[in-house]
Amino acid sequence: MLVHGGFIDGSGWQGVYQQLKNDGYTVSVVQNPTLSLAGDVDATRRVIDAQTEPVILVGHSYGGAVITEAGTDPNVKALVYIAAFMPDAGESVQTLIADLPPETGPPILPPQDGFLLLDQGKFHQAFAGDVDDELAEFMADSQVPWGLDAAAGTISEPAWRSKPSWYLVTTDDRMISPPLQREMSTRAGSTVVETPGSHSIYVSQPGVVADLIEKAASEVGSPTMA
């Protein structure tokens, strides 16, 4: 199952989805409402429940928090984090980025009516630095408002403490700094791969992302991506 993060929807997974499907995997894409962490976990668990085979959960960005909470489901065999947050118990995305200096933090605008958006003028550079101009502009203009209750939702039982995990560190990331990505993945004992690329690596280089997912699948022997 492919789980998207904040500000975007599941359609960005198309390239990853296509490679996995072409290679014989069953793939599902979760469409998170991104109103609250609890709601997104529920949406993810509904898709997990619909699977007939063991599942590998894949999360990008905030989607990492979602799979960390939802991944305790017994049908989930492994977790794959793509430039993603890996909160521990009691942590949230908000707490993980709270102490980042302004020059390295994401260009999130002040909340309005309980939702967050990225500065459109800084979206391309911060979120999609290696995506072509036209697509990056579309991504900026089609942002999905991210609920404060999603960003502030805390983890109760982190799945990475009981399930094997893989992590793709994107070394050109300007949303989640590479040092923070390394810190979280090291804490979790993940199998780590590093690659040049922006926060939107799943869009710009879907083959790199799909290859890591397939590596995880081969090591746990699961034919399903959810």
MOKAHU-V256680 format. One record per backbone hydrogen bond with DSSP energy under -1.0 kcal/mol. CO is the residue of the C=O (numbers start at 0). NH is the residue of the N-H. If there is no record, write none. Layout:
co=CO nh=NH
co=CO nh=NH
//
This chain:
co=0 nh=57
co=1 nh=29
co=2 nh=59
co=6 nh=143
co=8 nh=11
co=9 nh=12
co=10 nh=13
co=12 nh=16
co=13 nh=17
co=14 nh=18
co=15 nh=19
co=16 nh=20
co=17 nh=21
co=18 nh=22
co=19 nh=24
co=20 nh=23
co=25 nh=224
co=27 nh=1
co=33 nh=146
co=35 nh=39
co=36 nh=40
co=37 nh=41
co=38 nh=42
co=39 nh=43
co=40 nh=44
co=41 nh=45
co=42 nh=46
co=43 nh=47
co=44 nh=48
co=47 nh=50
co=54 nh=76
co=55 nh=225
co=56 nh=79
co=57 nh=2
co=58 nh=81
co=59 nh=62
co=60 nh=63
co=60 nh=84
co=61 nh=64
co=61 nh=65
co=62 nh=66
co=63 nh=67
co=64 nh=68
co=65 nh=69
co=66 nh=70
co=67 nh=158
co=69 nh=72
co=72 nh=75
co=74 nh=54
co=77 nh=56
co=78 nh=165
co=79 nh=58
co=80 nh=167
co=81 nh=60
co=87 nh=90
co=90 nh=154
co=91 nh=95
co=92 nh=96
co=96 nh=99
co=100 nh=103
co=100 nh=104
co=105 nh=107
co=106 nh=118
co=111 nh=114
co=113 nh=147
co=114 nh=111
co=115 nh=145
co=116 nh=108
co=118 nh=121
co=121 nh=125
co=122 nh=126
co=122 nh=127
co=123 nh=127
co=127 nh=130
co=131 nh=135
co=132 nh=136
co=133 nh=137
co=134 nh=138
co=135 nh=139
co=136 nh=140
co=137 nh=141
co=145 nh=115
co=146 nh=149
co=146 nh=150
co=147 nh=151
co=148 nh=36
co=150 nh=93
co=154 nh=89
co=157 nh=160
co=158 nh=161
co=158 nh=162
co=163 nh=78
co=164 nh=190
co=165 nh=80
co=166 nh=192
co=167 nh=82
co=168 nh=194
co=169 nh=172
co=176 nh=180
co=177 nh=181
co=178 nh=182
co=179 nh=183
co=180 nh=184
co=181 nh=185
co=182 nh=186
co=183 nh=187
co=184 nh=189
co=185 nh=188
co=190 nh=166
co=192 nh=168
co=194 nh=170
co=196 nh=171
co=197 nh=200
co=199 nh=202
co=199 nh=203
co=200 nh=204
co=204 nh=208
co=205 nh=209
co=206 nh=210
co=207 nh=211
co=208 nh=212
co=209 nh=213
co=210 nh=214
co=211 nh=215
co=212 nh=216
co=213 nh=217
co=214 nh=218
co=215 nh=219
co=216 nh=220
co=216 nh=221
co=222 nh=25
co=224 nh=27
//
